[in-house]
Amino acid sequence: MTEFLGSVWWMIVSLGLLVTIHEFGHYWVARRCGIKVLRFSVGFGKPLWSRRDRHGTEFAIAAIPLGGYVKMLDEREVEVHPHERGQAFNHKTVWQRIAVVAAGPLANLLLCMLLLWAMFVIGKQDYSATVGRATGMAQAAGLQGGERILAVDGRSVATVGEASMALTAAAMDRHDVTLQVVDAQERQHQRVLPLSQLPAGFDERRVAPLAGVNWQFWLQPALVDRLVDDSAVRGILQPGDLIVAVDGERIDAADQVYPAVQALGKRGGPGMIDVLRGGERLALEVTPRQGLDGNQQPVWQLGIGFSESHAPAYVTVLKYGAFAAVPVAIGETGRMAADSLGMMRRIVTGSASLQNVSGPVTIARVANVSAQRGLDWFLQFLALLSLSLCIINLLPIPVLDGGHLLYYLIELVKGSPLSERTMATGQYVGLALLAGLMGLAFYNDILRLVT
């Protein structure tokens, strides 16, 4: 219940802020162009609060916090007194109308840069793109645990998120990638990861593990948390021991202990477990016992348990001074825009799954998780959402800002506005497309909740 309420709250906060900035862009430019604004509403439906300024504009907060709008004086919608026709939107030049419509998405773009600037000034905590363990395809390519990825096909990556995004994009394009890596001795190497060999229909959200790349921060240390009563190792192992080897096999994470114990049990007889205890490495003799797992299948057991929750500390911080953060924020905005447009292109061409389309439920959940991670993560989430609103609103779909811009560009070319009938038809088509997109987003949201 707490997670649900938190998700709803942070979604309202996020969308409320971004929609307000978007609509303020329209409002500010409209006022600069001499257009009378009748209403500035954050949300849809019945107003919960409203006030009117000296210019006659009603500012309102409505009940449904999933959008907003700016209503301007327009002869196509309301009756306009002759003395006010000069303030009507439809009486302005085509360039003024273009400026007013484009101002909303532009405001979201500028907000994205501002949020990223603030994030970099505060300092963005993250995980480095360090490989914890390489298996399968990655191991065959020569990738080794402890190596840190510096670049993917020449594109520099500083965090695991950037590396994962680059790998995912290449996998969708069925494209092998060249990784520039550095090992623990600071020696640089090149590894070619054959992502084109991933099977058809692979899960696009799990490219890294499917390719055998297990990030270091995923790996939970094999730190003994508890001993089962009458354990095979009671009096030998202690809570707090860090297992580093089982029967001579190196252990880097807790998930490697189980198969190592099964191998030791099948071999028969006692074996050695190396642990770190109080800064000292100890080699201890143990003999697994045979028991039953949760499915009543025979397994070899030591009778130990590991911590069920593991929150590794961040290992890298991207932080810049106030002036140095400006070009970095602009560059990051460009990178995020290229990634977003690339994903949209892949969805349209079919090289990416429609499951990548997300709706308000996913937005709410991610907003809540980001807010819990800290201000830096929440600022990054807001920046990405603001950029997404900018891009989506610029799509040439009637009803959206991009559709209106398309109308005005056609008007510039032909020298006269489109007919009312043509624009009305476009509105219906736009509403149908938008309804289909929203339906797909809700379907994916529900599917994620169910699975």
PyMOL commands that set and color helices and strands:
alter all, ss='L'
color gray80, all
select helices_A, chain A and resi 2-32+82-87+89-91+94-122+136-140+160-172+195-197+204-210+216-218+254-267+325-349+354-356+360-373+375-393+401-414+420-450
alter helices_A, ss='H'
color red, helices_A
select strands_A, chain A and resi 37-52+58-72+124-126+131-134+148-152+155-156+177-182+188-193+213-215+224-227+242-246+249-250+271-277+280-286+289-292+298-301+304-306+316-318
alter strands_A, ss='S'
color yellow, strands_A
deselect
rebuild
show_as cartoon
